[in-house]
Amino acid sequence: MIDDILAELEADTSLEVGKQFAAVTARYFENTRAGAGQVSTPHTPEQLAQRFSEELPRQGRPVAEIIARLEREVLADANKYYHPMYMGHQTSAPLPVGIWMESVIGALNQSLAVWEMSPTATMIEHQIVGWLATLAGYGAAAGGTLTSGGTEANFTAMLAARNSLLPNAWEEGLGADAPVVVYGEHAHYAVTRAIGQLGIGRRRGISIPSRDYRINVDLLVGALDRLREEGKSIMAVVATAGTTATGAFDDLEAIGPICDERGIWLHVDAAHGASALLSSRRPRALSGLSHSRSLAWDPHKMMLLPLATGMVLTREEDDLERAFAQQAPYLFHGGKSTRIIDQGIRSFQCSRRADVLKLWFVIQRFGSEGLGRLYDHLCNTAQLLHDAIEERDDFENLHQPESNILCFRYLGAAGKREAGSGANDRDRQRVDDLNRELRPRYNREGSGWITATVLDGRPVLRVTMMNPRTGEAHVRALLDGLAAKAKEIESP
């Protein structure tokens, strides 16, 4: 008998059940955005694994009972991205309307592979691709699709670049003379991953050293000319607008014409930084973005959309279609006009959520101006931290923030004098060890949460401002908390 299950399905569609989910979400907002409680879990992976070690349930349970467990055992120990002291990875405190739209998207369950399965959402995706491509300086021939994030977007762009250089690669493979890809040393790992996945071989990836954490343009020119002299085919140059480590923007105004003159595909990984196009103070380097043939853009970063909302754009829509040139008559069986609309012919994904709807709703809610002001605010918060560090002797900045990311170091009680040019190797090693240990010890306490990286061979502390509610008081509390924890480490 299925009648009891059908009755439960009917009950679960009621407004009362919906209110229970809305209530738990609202409580999560309320408890975290005010800065109450711990930012992250104090428990170890082993402890959490034990919590979720029960056998597969055979019988269902009431919704209210499951929600209570969700709140008690899942939400309580999840990372609190709405907490103003969370300054960790590039994961946003998403805009509330984007979160509510997730429920609508799930209810509609549209699949954006073909127009006939998602007639309205498909047209909205085309509209938004056009809007954002125009911001990037692309013309009417541009195309794009939403992706699961920057990794898929970068891979898709690399596939398009490969098929542009080697049109028969889809059918014939690469053969012995695979091309090379040139990128900056601070490029995201997704770039080298794509090189490997495409069968080009990671050894054919050419990394260009940086200057001030950006591609050294002089070295780039030398490398491109040398590769041409050696008879190597160059599939693409990959520049970054908003590096993961420091938020730096490669000089697209210089790199773009260099690629144009040599007929090289320029791809820009702007997953983090493309949202600066919405800002009235956008970095000058982005003015060269129109030279690119493709770009990656993650609205789930600096546009504060919920995961996962990525995008790939190409200056010529045909480049995307050629990248996925396949026949599937059981799916793509419309006429030519319908096939042009179908986004599945430009995407890896067939089962594609209508994630574009939350992006559309957020743009309608705040407009490009409002989203630009949010971008500026997050960057200003990083500048506030930079300025607060400049006032102290026990920390040092590693760079001027170009976006919402800042790397810095704790120097210890002796401060900048000891860590400077007069420091000996032992002093420098002590500071390195202290910074390496400081981040996990600080995070474990739960009052705040940051990340770390390595710059110029040395461990550094790193923050990313992804919550509009983080302000000056919070960044000063961060420095005080780190200093207090460091003193505990120095004086056990």
N, C-alpha and C positions, 0 to 999 in steps of 0.2 A: 504493500500500500504506500502511496505517495501523498495521500491527502494531508497528513500531518506536516510534511515538509512544505507543501504548497501553502498551508495556513501560516507557517512561520515566514515564508517569503513575503506573503501579503503583509504580515505584521511588521516586517523589517522595512517596508516602504513607507511606514507611517511617519508623520511629522514628529511624533513623540520620540521615536528612535533617533531621528535626525537631530533632535534637540539634545539628546544624550551625547552624541559625538561633538556637536557644537559646544556643549558645556565643558567637556574635558579639554577641548582645544582652547577655549577662552580662559580656563583656569591656568593652563600652561602659559598663555600669554601673560596673564596677570602676575603669576608667581615669578616669572623670569625677567620680564622687562624692567621691573622695579629694582632688580639687582639682589633679590632675596635668594638665600641658599647657595649651594655650591654650583660652580660652573660646570664641573664634570664629575664623573663617578670616582669615589675613592677605592672602588673594588678592583681586584685583579681579574684578568680574563678567566682564570680558573674558577674564581668565585662566581662570576656571572654565568659561566658554562654550567655550573652546578645548579643554578637557579632554573635553567631551562633544560633540564635533563629528563623530564617526564616522558613516558611512552606516548606514542601516537594516540590521541583521544578517539575512542570509538563512538561516543555519544556527544551530541551537541550540548551547549549550555546557554542560559539566558544572556542576552546582549548586555544587560546591566552588570551581570557578574563578570563578564569578560572585560568590559570597560573598566571596572574597578581594578582588575588585575593589571590591565594595560597601564593605568595611571600609577599603580603601586610598584610594579616590577619593571616596566619599560621606561616610561617617561621620567621617573624619579632618577634614573641613572643614565639617561641620554645626555649628550652634550647640549648645553643650553645656549644656542646661538643668539637668542634674544637677550641674554644676560649682558649688560654693558661692559663687563670685565672679560668677556670672551673677545680676544684679539688674535685668534689663531690662523687657521687656514683660510683659503679664499672661498669659504662657504658663507653665504649671506644669512642675515636675519631677514627672512623673506617678507615682502610686503603682504599684509594680511589679506587683501583682496585676491592676491595670487593663490594663497592657501585655500580660501573658500572656493575658488574656481576649480581646484583639484577635484572637489566632490562633483561639480557639474560635469567635468571632463570624464570622470569615471562613470557617471550615470549615462551620459550620451554614448560612450564607448565607440566613438567613430574611429575608423581606420583610414588614415590619410595616404594609403597606397594609390587608390584610384578615386576619381571624382564621384563615381556612383555610390561609393560607400561613405562619403563625407562631403556632400555637395556644398554646404556653407563653409565648413572649416577649411576646405581646400582653397576656396576663393579668398578667405581671409589670409591664409598662408601666402598666397601669391601677392596679396596687397602689402603685407608686412615685408616680404622679401623686397618688393619694389621700394618701399619707404627707406629701409635700411641701406639698400644698395645705393640709393640716391645720396644718402648721407656720406657714404664712403667715396663718392665721386664717380661711381659707375654710371653708365648710360642706360638707355632703354633696353638694350640687348642683354642686360644682366640677368642672372638667375640665381637660384639658391634653394635650400631646403633647411628645415629645422633638423637638428641632430641631437644625440644623447649628450653631447658636450664637446669640448675642444678636441679630445682625442679622436673621436669619429670625424669631426669637421676637418682636422688636419690630415687625417688619413684619406678622406674623400678628395681633398684638394691635391694631395700628392698623387692619387690615382689619376685624377684629371690631367695633371702635369705629365705624368708618365705616358698616358695615352695620346697626349698632344705631340710629344716628342717621338713616340713609337706607336703609331696608329694600329699596328698589327699585334701589339703585345698581348691583348686580351685573348687572341686566338693562337698566336705562335709562341708566346713566352718571350723572355728577354734575350735568349741566346747568350753567346759568350761575351758580347760587348755591352754589358750593362752600363747605364749612365751613372754619373755621380750627382750627389746633392750637397750643396754648400749651405752651412748654417752657422750661427754664432755659438760660442761656447756656453752661453747661458740659455740656449733654446730649451724648451720643455722636452722631457723624455719622450713625449708622444711623437716627436719628429723622428728621432732615431728608431723608435719602435716601428713607425710607418715604413721607414727605409728597409728594415728587416722583413716586415710582413709582406711588402710588395715584391720580395725576391731580388731586390737590388743588391742587398748585402750591406751590412753595417760598415764594413771596411771601405765601402764606396761613399760613405758620408764624410765630408770634409769640414772639420770644425775650425772656425776662425777665432783667434784670440780676441779678447775684448779690450776696450779702453774705457775706463769709468763704467764698466759693466754693460757696455753697448758694443756691437760689432765694430771692430777697428776697420774703418772704411778703406784706409790705405792698404792694409793687409788683405782685405777682400779683393780689391782690384788686382793686386799682385797674384793672388791665388787663381782668380778667374783667367787672367792672361796666361799664367803658367799651364793651367789645365788645357787651354785651347792649343798652346804650343805642343803639348804632349799628345794631342789628338783625342782628348777625352770629350765625350758628349756630356753636357751639363743639363740635367733634367730640370733643376730649379735652384734658386736661391731662396732660403727661408729666413725672413727677418721676423723680429718679435716686437710687438707693441704692448709693453707691460710684461716684463719678464717675471717669472714666478719668484725668483730669489729677491730682487730689489725693486720690481715695478718699473724698471728702466724701459725707455722707448728707443729702439734702434733708429738711426737717422734715415728715415724713408725719403726725405728730400734729396739726399745724396745717393742712396742705394737704388732708388727707382730709376733715375736716368742711366745709371751704370748698367742695369739689367736691360733697359730699353735699347741702348746702343749695341748691346751684344746679342739681342734677340733671345734673352733668357727669361723663362717664366719666373716671376717674383711672387712668392706666396708670403703672406703676412699672418703669423699667428697672433691675432689680436683678441684672443679669447678673453683676456683680462682687460685690455686697454681700449678696445673699440668703442666702449660706452662713453669714452671721452669725446666722441663725436657729438654727443648730446650737450656737452658743456660749453658755456660761453667763453671759457678759458682753455679750450682744448690745446694739448701740446702741439707746438709747431711741427714736430716730426710727423704728426698725422696728416699734415697737408700734402705729404707725398704719397698718401695711401692710394690715390687714383692711378698710380703707376702699376699697382699690383694686378696680377691676373686672378688672384683668389685671396680670400681671407677667412679666418675663423673668428667667430664672435660668440661669446657666452653671455646671453642676457641673465643667466642665473648667477653671474658674478656681480658686476657693478650696476646692473639694472635691478638687482635684488629680487629676481624671480625665484620661485622654488625649483629645486632640482627635479627633472633635468631639462634645461632649456638651452640648447646650443644651436648654432647656425653656421652653415658654410655658404659663402657667396662667391660667385665667379663673375668676372667682367663680361663673359660671353656665356649665355645659358647653354649653348650647344656644347661647350666643354664638359658640362656635367652629364649631358645626355650621352655623349660619346664614351664617357667613362663607364657607363652602365649599359652598353649597347647589347641588349638581349631580347629574345622573343619569349613571351609568356602568354599565349592565346587564351589560356584559362582565366587570365586576370586582365591583361591589357588588350581588350577586344573591342574597344570603341573605335570610332572613326578618328581621322587625323586630328581634328579639332579637340576631341576629348583626350586623346593621348598626350597632346601638348599640355593639357591641364593636369593630367595625372602626375603626382609628385613621386610616385614609386619608381618612375623611370630615371630619377635623378638621385636615388637614395639607396644605401645599403639595406635599409629596413623595409620590410613588407608590412609587418604589424606595427604601424606607426600611430602612437597616441596623438590625440588632438591637442598637444601641448601648446600649439600656437594660440589657443583660445585664452590661456592665462596671460600670455604676452600681450595679446590684443586688449584684454580687459585692463591690464596695468597701464598700457599706453593711453587708453581712453580715460582712465581714472586720473592720471597725473600729467599727461601730455609730455612732449619732448622737453619742454622747459622745466617742468617739475622734476623729471628724472635727471636732467642735467644739474639741477640744484642739489639733488641728493648725491650725485657723483662728486660735485665740488665739496660738499659738506664732509664726505668721507675722506677726501684728500686733505682738507683743512685739519681734520682730526689727527692725521699722521703728522702734519706740520706742527700741531700743538705739542705732540710728543717730542718731536725733534727739538723744538725750542726749549721745552722743559729739560731735556738732556743737556743742552748747551749751558744751562744755568748751574749745572752740577759738576763736581770734580770726580765723582765715582762712576760715571758712565761716559762713553764716547759714541758719537754717531759715526756710521761708516759711509754715509752718503746723504745727500739732500734728497728728500722724497720727491719723486716725479708723479706719484699717484697716491695710493692709500697704503703703501707698503714701506716699512722702514726696518733696516738692520742696524743693530747697535751692540755694544759690549759693556759688560760690567767690569770695572777696572780694579775694584778693591779699595780698601781704606786709603792707600797711598795715592790713589787717583791717577790722573793723567800724567803726572810727572814720572811715576814708576813705570808705566806702560809705554812711555814715549821712547825717543831716540836714545835716552840714557839708560834704558833698561837692559839688563843682561839676559842671556838665554834662560836662566833659571826663573827670573821674574816673568818672562813672557810665557813660559810653560805653565807657571802657576796660574796666570790669568786665563790661559787656554783651558786648563783643567777645571777652573772655577766656572767658566761659562758653559762648559760641557755638562757639568753636574747641576747647574743652577736651574735650567729649564724644567727637567723632570721633577726636581724637588719642589719647585714653586707650583707646578701644575697639580701635583699630587695633593697638595694642601686644599685646593678647591676654591680659593678666593679669586683666582684669575686663571687664564689659560692663554699661552703663547706658543709659537713654534720656534724652530731653530734651523740654521743652515750652515754651510761652510763657504766663506769668501776668502779668496787668496790663500787657501790652505789653512785657515784658522776658524774655529767654531765661533759662531755669532748668534745672538738672539734676534728674533724676527717677529714682527707683528704685522697683521693685515686688518685694517679697520673696515669691517663689513656690517656694522650695526649703527644706524643713525643716532641711536640713543647714547652712544659712547661719547663722553665729553671731556673737558679739561680736568675735572676732578677725578675722573677715572684713570686718565693717563698718568696723573701724578700719584694716584694710589698704586698703580702698577709699579712705578719706579720705587716707591717706598717699600712695597711688598717684596720686590726683587732684592733690594738692598738688605732688608731685614733677613730674608732667607739666606742670602750670601754670607752674612755675618755669622749665622748659625753654622754654615758649612765651614767657614774659616776658623770658628772657635767651637768645636764639637764638645 
